Amino acid sequence: MPIEVPEHIEELCEEIAVIPDKGENIIKTAAYLHLQLKNCKYVV
């Protein structure tokens, strides 16, 4: 069964929460989030 969109977003938030230096590397963090959402099979 595919992951529901809210669950997918929750997982992404959990992943981002543990990124080291996310404040200093905000561009890398944003790029990661963008790619994860772009590769998502759901249209929101």
Secondary structure, 3 states (H helix, E strand, C coil): CCCCHHHHHHHHHHHHHCCCCCCCCHHHHHHHHHHHHHCCCCCC
